[in-house]
Amino acid sequence: MEFDRILVPVSGSVADAEAIRLACRLARKTKGKIWAVYVITVRRTLPLDAQLASEISRGEEILDRAGSVADEEDYQVETDLLQAREAGPTIVDEAVEQGVNLILMGVEYKRRFGQFSLGNVVPYVLKNAPCHVILYQVYSTAGSSE
């Protein structure tokens, strides 16, 4: 399979860099386009366009790191910082808007209450994505919690 329009949601985890590297390698074959997005989740008690300085700063830092990884791979990536109530629907909406044919999500091996957990975002994207989805799991014992 060849993918020429790839969306990579980033979250600040160790899996982000590996997901960006893989996206660059996949896109290089077709000279495709890559979008890295970071979604700031805004609490319902705040307006959707609230100025959340610390979250914006963190998101920009994470997107800068994604850009640096793409630079190391000698590939161009577009980055976008989004604010929304929930990350899952926002990722799916962005995939539709950009017309991507792949969502590539880096995930860490996490344990919650003794069980492996993907959280809420990944299952939502898997269920509702308008295109192929690749999960790239990075095993990290440092990131696991019981």
N, CA, C and O atoms as a GROMACS GRO file, in nm:
protein
  584
    1MET      N    1   0.083  -0.119   0.000
    1MET     CA    2   0.000   0.000   0.000
    1MET      C    3   0.087   0.125   0.000
    1MET      O    4   0.194   0.128   0.061
    2GLU      N    5   0.041   0.225  -0.069
    2GLU     CA    6   0.111   0.352  -0.070
    2GLU      C    7   0.020   0.460  -0.014
    2GLU      O    8  -0.099   0.465  -0.044
    3PHE      N    9   0.080   0.545   0.067
    3PHE     CA   10   0.005   0.653   0.131
    3PHE      C   11   0.070   0.785   0.095
    3PHE      O   12   0.191   0.802   0.115
    4ASP      N   13  -0.009   0.878   0.042
    4ASP     CA   14   0.049   1.006   0.002
    4ASP      C   15  -0.005   1.124   0.082
    4ASP      O   16   0.036   1.238   0.061
    5ARG      N   17  -0.097   1.098   0.174
    5ARG     CA   18  -0.151   1.202   0.262
    5ARG      C   19  -0.168   1.141   0.400
    5ARG      O   20  -0.262   1.064   0.423
    6ILE      N   21  -0.077   1.176   0.491
    6ILE     CA   22  -0.070   1.109   0.621
    6ILE      C   23  -0.090   1.209   0.734
    6ILE      O   24  -0.026   1.314   0.738
    7LEU      N   25  -0.179   1.174   0.826
    7LEU     CA   26  -0.202   1.255   0.946
    7LEU      C   27  -0.140   1.182   1.065
    7LEU      O   28  -0.168   1.064   1.088
    8VAL      N   29  -0.056   1.254   1.141
    8VAL     CA   30   0.008   1.197   1.259
    8VAL      C   31  -0.032   1.280   1.381
    8VAL      O   32   0.025   1.387   1.403
    9PRO      N   33  -0.128   1.232   1.460
    9PRO     CA   34  -0.160   1.302   1.585
    9PRO      C   35  -0.046   1.280   1.685
    9PRO      O   36  -0.002   1.167   1.705
   10VAL      N   37   0.001   1.388   1.747
   10VAL     CA   38   0.109   1.377   1.845
   10VAL      C   39   0.056   1.420   1.980
   10VAL      O   40  -0.034   1.503   1.990
   11SER      N   41   0.115   1.362   2.086
   11SER     CA   42   0.064   1.387   2.222
   11SER      C   43   0.174   1.420   2.322
   11SER      O   44   0.146   1.452   2.438
   12GLY      N   45   0.298   1.412   2.278
   12GLY     CA   46   0.408   1.435   2.372
   12GLY      C   47   0.467   1.307   2.428
   12GLY      O   48   0.553   1.313   2.516
   13SER      N   49   0.423   1.193   2.379
   13SER     CA   50   0.475   1.066   2.428
   13SER      C   51   0.602   1.028   2.351
   13SER      O   52   0.634   1.088   2.249
   14VAL      N   53   0.672   0.927   2.401
   14VAL     CA   54   0.793   0.880   2.333
   14VAL      C   55   0.760   0.818   2.198
   14VAL      O   56   0.848   0.805   2.113
   15ALA      N   57   0.635   0.781   2.178
   15ALA     CA   58   0.594   0.718   2.052
   15ALA      C   59   0.584   0.820   1.937
   15ALA      O   60   0.585   0.780   1.821
   16ASP      N   61   0.574   0.948   1.969
   16ASP     CA   62   0.559   1.050   1.864
   16ASP      C   63   0.673   1.047   1.763
   16ASP      O   64   0.649   1.046   1.643
   17ALA      N   65   0.795   1.044   1.812
   17ALA     CA   66   0.911   1.050   1.722
   17ALA      C   67   0.914   0.931   1.627
   17ALA      O   68   0.941   0.947   1.509
   18GLU      N   69   0.885   0.813   1.679
   18GLU     CA   70   0.885   0.694   1.594
   18GLU      C   71   0.772   0.698   1.492
   18GLU      O   72   0.789   0.654   1.378
   19ALA      N   73   0.657   0.752   1.531
   19ALA     CA   74   0.544   0.765   1.437
   19ALA      C   75   0.579   0.863   1.325
   19ALA      O   76   0.547   0.837   1.209
   20ILE      N   77   0.643   0.974   1.359
   20ILE     CA   78   0.683   1.072   1.257
   20ILE      C   79   0.786   1.010   1.163
   20ILE      O   80   0.779   1.028   1.041
   21ARG      N   81   0.883   0.936   1.219
   21ARG     CA   82   0.985   0.870   1.135
   21ARG      C   83   0.919   0.774   1.036
   21ARG      O   84   0.952   0.773   0.918
   22LEU      N   85   0.827   0.694   1.086
   22LEU     CA   86   0.759   0.598   0.999
   22LEU      C   87   0.676   0.670   0.893
   22LEU      O   88   0.675   0.629   0.777
   23ALA      N   89   0.608   0.777   0.930
   23ALA     CA   90   0.530   0.854   0.834
   23ALA      C   91   0.619   0.910   0.724
   23ALA      O   92   0.582   0.907   0.606
   24CYS      N   93   0.736   0.960   0.761
   24CYS     CA   94   0.830   1.014   0.662
   24CYS      C   95   0.874   0.905   0.564
   24CYS      O   96   0.882   0.929   0.444
   25ARG      N   97   0.901   0.788   0.616
   25ARG     CA   98   0.946   0.678   0.530
   25ARG      C   99   0.834   0.631   0.436
   25ARG      O  100   0.860   0.596   0.321
   26LEU      N  101   0.711   0.630   0.487
   26LEU     CA  102   0.599   0.590   0.403
   26LEU      C  103   0.568   0.696   0.297
   26LEU      O  104   0.541   0.662   0.182
   27ALA      N  105   0.573   0.822   0.337
   27ALA     CA  106   0.539   0.931   0.245
   27ALA      C  107   0.646   0.952   0.139
   27ALA      O  108   0.617   0.996   0.028
   28ARG      N  109   0.770   0.921   0.173
   28ARG     CA  110   0.882   0.944   0.080
   28ARG      C  111   0.862   0.866  -0.050
   28ARG      O  112   0.899   0.914  -0.158
   29LYS      N  113   0.803   0.748  -0.041
   29LYS     CA  114   0.784   0.664  -0.160
   29LYS      C  115   0.698   0.732  -0.265
   29LYS      O  116   0.718   0.712  -0.385
   30THR      N  117   0.601   0.813  -0.220
   30THR     CA  118   0.509   0.878  -0.314
   30THR      C  119   0.526   1.030  -0.315
   30THR      O  120   0.448   1.102  -0.378
   31LYS      N  121   0.630   1.078  -0.245
   31LYS     CA  122   0.649   1.223  -0.227
   31LYS      C  123   0.521   1.284  -0.168
   31LYS      O  124   0.476   1.390  -0.209
   32GLY      N  125   0.467   1.212  -0.070
   32GLY     CA  126   0.341   1.252  -0.008
   32GLY      C  127   0.355   1.363   0.094
   32GLY      O  128   0.464   1.413   0.121
   33LYS      N  129   0.241   1.401   0.149
   33LYS     CA  130   0.233   1.511   0.244
   33LYS      C  131   0.200   1.456   0.382
   33LYS      O  132   0.121   1.362   0.396
   34ILE      N  133   0.262   1.515   0.486
   34ILE     CA  134   0.241   1.472   0.623
   34ILE      C  135   0.193   1.591   0.705
   34ILE      O  136   0.249   1.701   0.696
   35TRP      N  137   0.090   1.569   0.785
   35TRP     CA  138   0.043   1.667   0.882
   35TRP      C  139   0.061   1.609   1.021
   35TRP      O  140   0.017   1.497   1.048
   36ALA      N  141   0.125   1.683   1.110
   36ALA     CA  142   0.133   1.647   1.251
   36ALA      C  143   0.039   1.741   1.325
   36ALA      O  144   0.049   1.863   1.309
   37VAL      N  145  -0.052   1.687   1.405
   37VAL     CA  146  -0.146   1.770   1.479
   37VAL      C  147  -0.139   1.740   1.628
   37VAL      O  148  -0.122   1.626   1.670
   38TYR      N  149  -0.154   1.845   1.705
   38TYR     CA  150  -0.163   1.833   1.850
   38TYR      C  151  -0.296   1.895   1.890
   38TYR      O  152  -0.327   2.007   1.850
   39VAL      N  153  -0.375   1.823   1.968
   39VAL     CA  154  -0.507   1.871   2.008
   39VAL      C  155  -0.505   1.909   2.156
   39VAL      O  156  -0.476   1.826   2.243
   40ILE      N  157  -0.536   2.035   2.182
   40ILE     CA  158  -0.554   2.081   2.320
   40ILE      C  159  -0.699   2.054   2.356
   40ILE      O  160  -0.790   2.104   2.288
   41THR      N  161  -0.721   1.977   2.461
   41THR     CA  162  -0.856   1.948   2.505
   41THR      C  163  -0.901   2.057   2.603
   41THR      O  164  -0.841   2.076   2.709
   42VAL      N  165  -1.006   2.128   2.564
   42VAL     CA  166  -1.057   2.240   2.643
   42VAL      C  167  -1.174   2.192   2.728
   42VAL      O  168  -1.271   2.135   2.678
   43ARG      N  169  -1.164   2.216   2.859
   43ARG     CA  170  -1.273   2.176   2.950
   43ARG      C  171  -1.402   2.248   2.911
   43ARG      O  172  -1.400   2.359   2.859
   44ARG      N  173  -1.513   2.183   2.938
   44ARG     CA  174  -1.644   2.237   2.902
   44ARG      C  175  -1.678   2.364   2.980
   44ARG      O  176  -1.766   2.440   2.938
   45THR      N  177  -1.611   2.388   3.090
   45THR     CA  178  -1.638   2.508   3.169
   45THR      C  179  -1.573   2.632   3.107
   45THR      O  180  -1.600   2.744   3.150
   46LEU      N  181  -1.487   2.612   3.007
   46LEU     CA  182  -1.419   2.723   2.941
   46LEU      C  183  -1.471   2.739   2.798
   46LEU      O  184  -1.520   2.644   2.738
   47PRO      N  185  -1.461   2.861   2.743
   47PRO     CA  186  -1.495   2.877   2.602
   47PRO      C  187  -1.396   2.802   2.514
   47PRO      O  188  -1.279   2.787   2.550
   48LEU      N  189  -1.443   2.754   2.402
   48LEU     CA  190  -1.359   2.673   2.313
   48LEU      C  191  -1.235   2.747   2.266
   48LEU      O  192  -1.131   2.685   2.242
   49ASP      N  193  -1.244   2.878   2.252
   49ASP     CA  194  -1.130   2.955   2.205
   49ASP      C  195  -1.050   3.019   2.320
   49ASP      O  196  -0.978   3.117   2.299
   50ALA      N  197  -1.063   2.963   2.440
   50ALA     CA  198  -0.990   3.015   2.556
   50ALA      C  199  -0.840   3.015   2.530
   50ALA      O  200  -0.786   2.924   2.467
   51GLN      N  201  -0.773   3.118   2.580
   51GLN     CA  202  -0.627   3.127   2.566
   51GLN      C  203  -0.563   3.049   2.680
   51GLN      O  204  -0.552   3.099   2.792
   52LEU      N  205  -0.522   2.929   2.651
   52LEU     CA  206  -0.462   2.839   2.750
   52LEU      C  207  -0.311   2.840   2.728
   52LEU      O  208  -0.255   2.751   2.665
   53ALA      N  209  -0.245   2.942   2.781
   53ALA     CA  210  -0.104   2.969   2.752
   53ALA      C  211  -0.013   2.849   2.776
   53ALA      O  212   0.069   2.816   2.690
   54SER      N  213  -0.026   2.784   2.890
   54SER     CA  214   0.064   2.672   2.919
   54SER      C  215   0.040   2.555   2.824
   54SER      O  216   0.135   2.490   2.780
   55GLU      N  217  -0.087   2.526   2.792
   55GLU     CA  218  -0.118   2.417   2.700
   55GLU      C  219  -0.073   2.450   2.558
   55GLU      O  220  -0.023   2.363   2.487
   56ILE      N  221  -0.090   2.576   2.518
   56ILE     CA  222  -0.046   2.619   2.385
   56ILE      C  223   0.106   2.606   2.375
   56ILE      O  224   0.158   2.558   2.274
   57SER      N  225   0.175   2.650   2.478
   57SER     CA  226   0.322   2.640   2.480
   57SER      C  227   0.367   2.495   2.472
   57SER      O  228   0.460   2.462   2.397
   58ARG      N  229   0.303   2.407   2.549
   58ARG     CA  230   0.337   2.265   2.546
   58ARG      C  231   0.311   2.206   2.407
   58ARG      O  232   0.394   2.132   2.354
   59GLY      N  233   0.195   2.240   2.349
   59GLY     CA  234   0.161   2.190   2.216
   59GLY      C  235   0.259   2.235   2.110
   59GLY      O  236   0.298   2.157   2.024
   60GLU      N  237   0.300   2.362   2.116
   60GLU     CA  238   0.398   2.413   2.019
   60GLU      C  239   0.532   2.343   2.035
   60GLU      O  240   0.600   2.315   1.936
   61GLU      N  241   0.570   2.316   2.160
   61GLU     CA  242   0.696   2.244   2.186
   61GLU      C  243   0.691   2.103   2.127
   61GLU      O  244   0.788   2.058   2.066
   62ILE      N  245   0.579   2.035   2.146
   62ILE     CA  246   0.562   1.899   2.093
   62ILE      C  247   0.564   1.900   1.941
   62ILE      O  248   0.627   1.814   1.879
   63LEU      N  249   0.497   1.997   1.880
   63LEU     CA  250   0.498   2.008   1.734
   63LEU      C  251   0.636   2.045   1.681
   63LEU      O  252   0.675   2.000   1.573
   64ASP      N  253   0.711   2.127   1.755
   64ASP     CA  254   0.849   2.159   1.716
   64ASP      C  255   0.935   2.034   1.715
   64ASP      O  256   1.018   2.014   1.626
   65ARG      N  257   0.915   1.948   1.817
   65ARG     CA  258   0.991   1.822   1.822
   65ARG      C  259   0.955   1.734   1.704
   65ARG      O  260   1.043   1.670   1.645
   66ALA      N  261   0.826   1.729   1.668
   66ALA     CA  262   0.784   1.651   1.552
   66ALA      C  263   0.850   1.704   1.425
   66ALA      O  264   0.896   1.626   1.341
   67GLY      N  265   0.856   1.836   1.412
   67GLY     CA  266   0.923   1.897   1.297
   67GLY      C  267   1.070   1.865   1.293
   67GLY      O  268   1.126   1.843   1.186
   68SER      N  269   1.135   1.863   1.410
   68SER     CA  270   1.277   1.830   1.417
   68SER      C  271   1.304   1.687   1.374
   68SER      O  272   1.401   1.659   1.303
   69VAL      N  273   1.217   1.595   1.416
   69VAL     CA  274   1.231   1.454   1.376
   69VAL      C  275   1.217   1.444   1.224
   69VAL      O  276   1.294   1.372   1.160
   70ALA      N  277   1.120   1.514   1.167
   70ALA     CA  278   1.102   1.512   1.021
   70ALA      C  279   1.225   1.571   0.952
   70ALA      O  280   1.268   1.521   0.848
   71ASP      N  281   1.281   1.676   1.008
   71ASP     CA  282   1.405   1.735   0.953
   71ASP      C  283   1.518   1.633   0.952
   71ASP      O  284   1.594   1.625   0.856
   72GLU      N  285   1.529   1.555   1.061
   72GLU     CA  286   1.632   1.450   1.068
   72GLU      C  287   1.612   1.348   0.957
   72GLU      O  288   1.708   1.292   0.905
   73GLU      N  289   1.487   1.325   0.922
   73GLU     CA  290   1.454   1.231   0.814
   73GLU      C  291   1.460   1.298   0.677
   73GLU      O  292   1.433   1.235   0.575
   74ASP      N  293   1.496   1.426   0.675
   74ASP     CA  294   1.504   1.505   0.553
   74ASP      C  295   1.370   1.506   0.481
   74ASP      O  296   1.361   1.484   0.360
   75TYR      N  297   1.264   1.535   0.560
   75TYR     CA  298   1.130   1.540   0.505
   75TYR      C  299   1.055   1.657   0.566
   75TYR      O  300   1.083   1.698   0.679
   76GLN      N  301   0.961   1.711   0.491
   76GLN     CA  302   0.883   1.826   0.536
   76GLN      C  303   0.753   1.778   0.599
   76GLN      O  304   0.685   1.690   0.546
   77VAL      N  305   0.718   1.837   0.714
   77VAL     CA  306   0.591   1.805   0.779
   77VAL      C  307   0.522   1.937   0.815
   77VAL      O  308   0.584   2.030   0.865
   78GLU      N  309   0.391   1.941   0.789
   78GLU     CA  310   0.312   2.057   0.831
   78GLU      C  311   0.259   2.028   0.970
   78GLU      O  312   0.218   1.916   1.000
   79THR      N  313   0.260   2.130   1.056
   79THR     CA  314   0.211   2.111   1.192
   79THR      C  315   0.092   2.202   1.218
   79THR      O  316   0.081   2.310   1.160
   80ASP      N  317   0.004   2.155   1.305
   80ASP     CA  318  -0.114   2.234   1.338
   80ASP      C  319  -0.152   2.208   1.483
   80ASP      O  320  -0.157   2.094   1.529
   81LEU      N  321  -0.181   2.317   1.553
   81LEU     CA  322  -0.225   2.312   1.692
   81LEU      C  323  -0.375   2.340   1.693
   81LEU      O  324  -0.419   2.444   1.645
   82LEU      N  325  -0.453   2.245   1.745
   82LEU     CA  326  -0.598   2.256   1.744
   82LEU      C  327  -0.653   2.258   1.886
   82LEU      O  328  -0.596   2.196   1.975
   83GLN      N  329  -0.762   2.330   1.907
   83GLN     CA  330  -0.831   2.329   2.036
   83GLN      C  331  -0.969   2.272   2.016
   83GLN      O  332  -1.040   2.310   1.922
   84ALA      N  333  -1.008   2.179   2.103
   84ALA     CA  334  -1.138   2.114   2.090
   84ALA      C  335  -1.182   2.058   2.224
   84ALA      O  336  -1.104   2.055   2.320
   85ARG      N  337  -1.305   2.014   2.231
   85ARG     CA  338  -1.356   1.952   2.354
   85ARG      C  339  -1.302   1.810   2.371
   85ARG      O  340  -1.275   1.766   2.483
   86GLU      N  341  -1.286   1.739   2.259
   86GLU     CA  342  -1.236   1.601   2.263
   86GLU      C  343  -1.139   1.579   2.149
   86GLU      O  344  -1.158   1.630   2.038
   87ALA      N  345  -1.034   1.503   2.175
   87ALA     CA  346  -0.929   1.481   2.075
   87ALA      C  347  -0.974   1.386   1.964
   87ALA      O  348  -0.946   1.412   1.846
   88GLY      N  349  -1.041   1.277   1.998
   88GLY     CA  350  -1.079   1.177   1.898
   88GLY      C  351  -1.158   1.234   1.780
   88GLY      O  352  -1.115   1.219   1.666
   89PRO      N  353  -1.272   1.299   1.807
   89PRO     CA  354  -1.349   1.356   1.696
   89PRO      C  355  -1.271   1.462   1.618
   89PRO      O  356  -1.289   1.475   1.497
   90THR      N  357  -1.185   1.535   1.685
   90THR     CA  358  -1.105   1.638   1.618
   90THR      C  359  -1.005   1.576   1.522
   90THR      O  360  -0.984   1.628   1.413
   91ILE      N  361  -0.945   1.466   1.561
   91ILE     CA  362  -0.850   1.396   1.474
   91ILE      C  363  -0.924   1.342   1.350
   91ILE      O  364  -0.875   1.355   1.238
   92VAL      N  365  -1.039   1.284   1.371
   92VAL     CA  366  -1.119   1.231   1.260
   92VAL      C  367  -1.162   1.344   1.167
   92VAL      O  368  -1.152   1.332   1.045
   93ASP      N  369  -1.209   1.455   1.224
   93ASP     CA  370  -1.249   1.571   1.144
   93ASP      C  371  -1.133   1.626   1.063
   93ASP      O  372  -1.149   1.662   0.946
   94GLU      N  373  -1.015   1.632   1.123
   94GLU     CA  374  -0.896   1.682   1.054
   94GLU      C  375  -0.857   1.588   0.940
   94GLU      O  376  -0.815   1.633   0.833
   95ALA      N  377  -0.873   1.458   0.961
   95ALA     CA  378  -0.844   1.360   0.855
   95ALA      C  379  -0.937   1.382   0.736
   95ALA      O  380  -0.894   1.374   0.621
   96VAL      N  381  -1.064   1.408   0.764
   96VAL     CA  382  -1.161   1.434   0.657
   96VAL      C  383  -1.124   1.564   0.586
   96VAL      O  384  -1.120   1.569   0.463
   97GLU      N  385  -1.098   1.669   0.663
   97GLU     CA  386  -1.068   1.800   0.605
   97GLU      C  387  -0.944   1.797   0.516
   97GLU      O  388  -0.942   1.860   0.411
   98GLN      N  389  -0.842   1.724   0.559
   98GLN     CA  390  -0.717   1.717   0.482
   98GLN      C  391  -0.722   1.611   0.373
   98GLN      O  392  -0.632   1.605   0.289
   99GLY      N  393  -0.824   1.527   0.373
   99GLY     CA  394  -0.836   1.423   0.272
   99GLY      C  395  -0.726   1.319   0.281
   99GLY      O  396  -0.676   1.272   0.179
  100VAL      N  397  -0.687   1.284   0.404
  100VAL     CA  398  -0.577   1.189   0.421
  100VAL      C  399  -0.621   1.047   0.389
  100VAL      O  400  -0.739   1.014   0.397
  101ASN      N  401  -0.523   0.964   0.352
  101ASN     CA  402  -0.554   0.824   0.331
  101ASN      C  403  -0.489   0.734   0.435
  101ASN      O  404  -0.492   0.612   0.425
  102LEU      N  405  -0.428   0.799   0.538
  102LEU     CA  406  -0.372   0.723   0.651
  102LEU      C  407  -0.363   0.812   0.773
  102LEU      O  408  -0.318   0.927   0.766
  103ILE      N  409  -0.409   0.758   0.886
  103ILE     CA  410  -0.382   0.818   1.017
  103ILE      C  411  -0.283   0.724   1.084
  103ILE      O  412  -0.309   0.605   1.100
  104LEU      N  413  -0.168   0.779   1.122
  104LEU     CA  414  -0.064   0.698   1.185
  104LEU      C  415  -0.047   0.749   1.328
  104LEU      O  416  -0.003   0.861   1.350
  105MET      N  417  -0.082   0.664   1.424
  105MET     CA  418  -0.079   0.704   1.565
  105MET      C  419   0.025   0.624   1.641
  105MET      O  420   0.023   0.501   1.640
  106GLY      N  421   0.114   0.694   1.705
  106GLY     CA  422   0.210   0.630   1.794
  106GLY      C  423   0.147   0.610   1.930
  106GLY      O  424   0.089   0.704   1.985
  107VAL      N  425   0.156   0.491   1.983
  107VAL     CA  426   0.100   0.463   2.116
  107VAL      C  427   0.206   0.395   2.202
  107VAL      O  428   0.287   0.317   2.152
  108GLU      N  429   0.203   0.426   2.330
  108GLU     CA  430   0.292   0.360   2.425
  108GLU      C  431   0.217   0.244   2.489
  108GLU      O  432   0.094   0.245   2.499
  109TYR      N  433   0.293   0.146   2.533
  109TYR     CA  434   0.233   0.037   2.608
  109TYR      C  435   0.203   0.092   2.747
  109TYR      O  436   0.294   0.126   2.822
  110LYS      N  437   0.075   0.100   2.780
  110LYS     CA  438   0.034   0.153   2.910
  110LYS      C  439  -0.052   0.052   2.982
  110LYS      O  440  -0.128  -0.024   2.921
  111ARG      N  441  -0.038   0.053   3.112
  111ARG     CA  442  -0.123  -0.032   3.194
  111ARG      C  443  -0.205   0.058   3.284
  111ARG      O  444  -0.154   0.152   3.345
  112ARG      N  445  -0.332   0.027   3.291
  112ARG     CA  446  -0.421   0.100   3.380
  112ARG      C  447  -0.498  -0.004   3.460
  112ARG      O  448  -0.567  -0.088   3.403
  113PHE      N  449  -0.487   0.005   3.590
  113PHE     CA  450  -0.550  -0.093   3.679
  113PHE      C  451  -0.507  -0.235   3.644
  113PHE      O  452  -0.588  -0.328   3.649
  114GLY      N  453  -0.379  -0.251   3.607
  114GLY     CA  454  -0.325  -0.382   3.578
  114GLY      C  455  -0.355  -0.435   3.439
  114GLY      O  456  -0.313  -0.546   3.405
  115GLN      N  457  -0.429  -0.359   3.358
  115GLN     CA  458  -0.467  -0.402   3.224
  115GLN      C  459  -0.405  -0.310   3.120
  115GLN      O  460  -0.384  -0.192   3.145
  116PHE      N  461  -0.376  -0.366   3.002
  116PHE     CA  462  -0.330  -0.284   2.891
  116PHE      C  463  -0.443  -0.188   2.853
  116PHE      O  464  -0.559  -0.229   2.848
  117SER      N  465  -0.409  -0.062   2.826
  117SER     CA  466  -0.511   0.038   2.795
  117SER      C  467  -0.469   0.126   2.678
  117SER      O  468  -0.354   0.170   2.671
  118LEU      N  469  -0.561   0.150   2.588
  118LEU     CA  470  -0.538   0.243   2.477
  118LEU      C  471  -0.600   0.379   2.504
  118LEU      O  472  -0.589   0.470   2.422
  119GLY      N  473  -0.667   0.394   2.620
  119GLY     CA  474  -0.733   0.521   2.651
  119GLY      C  475  -0.861   0.535   2.572
  119GLY      O  476  -0.921   0.436   2.532
  120ASN      N  477  -0.904   0.661   2.549
  120ASN     CA  478  -1.030   0.686   2.478
  120ASN      C  479  -1.010   0.730   2.334
  120ASN      O  480  -1.095   0.703   2.249
  121VAL      N  481  -0.900   0.798   2.306
  121VAL     CA  482  -0.879   0.858   2.174
  121VAL      C  483  -0.858   0.752   2.066
  121VAL      O  484  -0.923   0.756   1.962
  122VAL      N  485  -0.767   0.658   2.090
  122VAL     CA  486  -0.734   0.557   1.990
  122VAL      C  487  -0.857   0.474   1.949
  122VAL      O  488  -0.882   0.460   1.830
  123PRO      N  489  -0.935   0.420   2.044
  123PRO     CA  490  -1.053   0.345   2.002
  123PRO      C  491  -1.152   0.430   1.922
  123PRO      O  492  -1.214   0.380   1.827
  124TYR      N  493  -1.168   0.557   1.958
  124TYR     CA  494  -1.258   0.645   1.882
  124TYR      C  495  -1.209   0.659   1.738
  124TYR      O  496  -1.287   0.647   1.643
  125VAL      N  497  -1.080   0.684   1.722
  125VAL     CA  498  -1.025   0.702   1.587
  125VAL      C  499  -1.038   0.572   1.508
  125VAL      O  500  -1.076   0.574   1.391
  126LEU      N  501  -1.007   0.459   1.570
  126LEU     CA  502  -1.020   0.331   1.500
  126LEU      C  503  -1.163   0.306   1.453
  126LEU      O  504  -1.184   0.255   1.343
  127LYS      N  505  -1.259   0.342   1.534
  127LYS     CA  506  -1.399   0.319   1.501
  127LYS      C  507  -1.451   0.415   1.394
  127LYS      O  508  -1.536   0.377   1.313
  128ASN      N  509  -1.402   0.540   1.394
  128ASN     CA  510  -1.464   0.644   1.311
  128ASN      C  511  -1.376   0.698   1.198
  128ASN      O  512  -1.421   0.785   1.123
  129ALA      N  513  -1.256   0.649   1.184
  129ALA     CA  514  -1.165   0.703   1.083
  129ALA      C  515  -1.220   0.681   0.942
  129ALA      O  516  -1.277   0.576   0.912
  130PRO      N  517  -1.201   0.782   0.855
  130PRO     CA  518  -1.247   0.771   0.717
  130PRO      C  519  -1.142   0.709   0.625
  130PRO      O  520  -1.154   0.714   0.503
  131CYS      N  521  -1.038   0.649   0.685
  131CYS     CA  522  -0.926   0.598   0.606
  131CYS      C  523  -0.856   0.488   0.685
  131CYS      O  524  -0.902   0.446   0.791
  132HIS      N  525  -0.743   0.441   0.631
  132HIS     CA  526  -0.662   0.343   0.702
  132HIS      C  527  -0.605   0.405   0.829
  132HIS      O  528  -0.579   0.525   0.834
  133VAL      N  529  -0.584   0.321   0.931
  133VAL     CA  530  -0.521   0.365   1.056
  133VAL      C  531  -0.411   0.265   1.088
  133VAL      O  532  -0.433   0.144   1.086
  134ILE      N  533  -0.294   0.318   1.118
  134ILE     CA  534  -0.184   0.234   1.166
  134ILE      C  535  -0.150   0.278   1.308
  134ILE      O  536  -0.127   0.397   1.333
  135LEU      N  537  -0.148   0.182   1.401
  135LEU     CA  538  -0.102   0.209   1.536
  135LEU      C  539   0.042   0.159   1.546
  135LEU      O  540   0.070   0.043   1.514
  136TYR      N  541   0.130   0.246   1.588
  136TYR     CA  542   0.270   0.209   1.604
  136TYR      C  543   0.298   0.208   1.753
  136TYR      O  544   0.312   0.314   1.815
  137GLN      N  545   0.306   0.088   1.810
  137GLN     CA  546   0.324   0.076   1.954
  137GLN      C  547   0.470   0.077   1.993
  137GLN      O  548   0.553   0.006   1.935
  138VAL      N  549   0.501   0.161   2.091
  138VAL     CA  550   0.636   0.167   2.148
  138VAL      C  551   0.624   0.116   2.290
  138VAL      O  552   0.546   0.170   2.369
  139TYR      N  553   0.699   0.014   2.323
  139TYR     CA  554   0.693  -0.041   2.458
  139TYR      C  555   0.785   0.040   2.547
  139TYR      O  556   0.903   0.056   2.518
  140SER      N  557   0.730   0.089   2.656
  140SER     CA  558   0.808   0.169   2.750
  140SER      C  559   0.768   0.132   2.892
  140SER      O  560   0.654   0.158   2.932
  141THR      N  561   0.858   0.074   2.967
  141THR     CA  562   0.826   0.040   3.105
  141THR      C  563   0.820   0.164   3.192
  141THR      O  564   0.752   0.165   3.295
  142ALA      N  565   0.889   0.271   3.152
  142ALA     CA  566   0.888   0.395   3.229
  142ALA      C  567   0.750   0.461   3.224
  142ALA      O  568   0.710   0.529   3.318
  143GLY      N  569   0.677   0.441   3.113
  143GLY     CA  570   0.547   0.507   3.097
  143GLY      C  571   0.432   0.428   3.154
  143GLY      O  572   0.319   0.476   3.153
  144SER      N  573   0.457   0.307   3.203
  144SER     CA  574   0.346   0.226   3.252
  144SER      C  575   0.318   0.257   3.398
  144SER      O  576   0.409   0.282   3.477
  145SER      N  577   0.191   0.255   3.432
  145SER     CA  578   0.150   0.279   3.570
  145SER      C  579   0.040   0.180   3.607
  145SER      O  580  -0.039   0.140   3.522
  146GLU      N  581   0.036   0.143   3.730
  146GLU     CA  582  -0.063   0.044   3.774
  146GLU      C  583  -0.168   0.107   3.859
  146GLU      O  584  -0.260   0.038   3.905
   0.00000   0.00000   0.00000
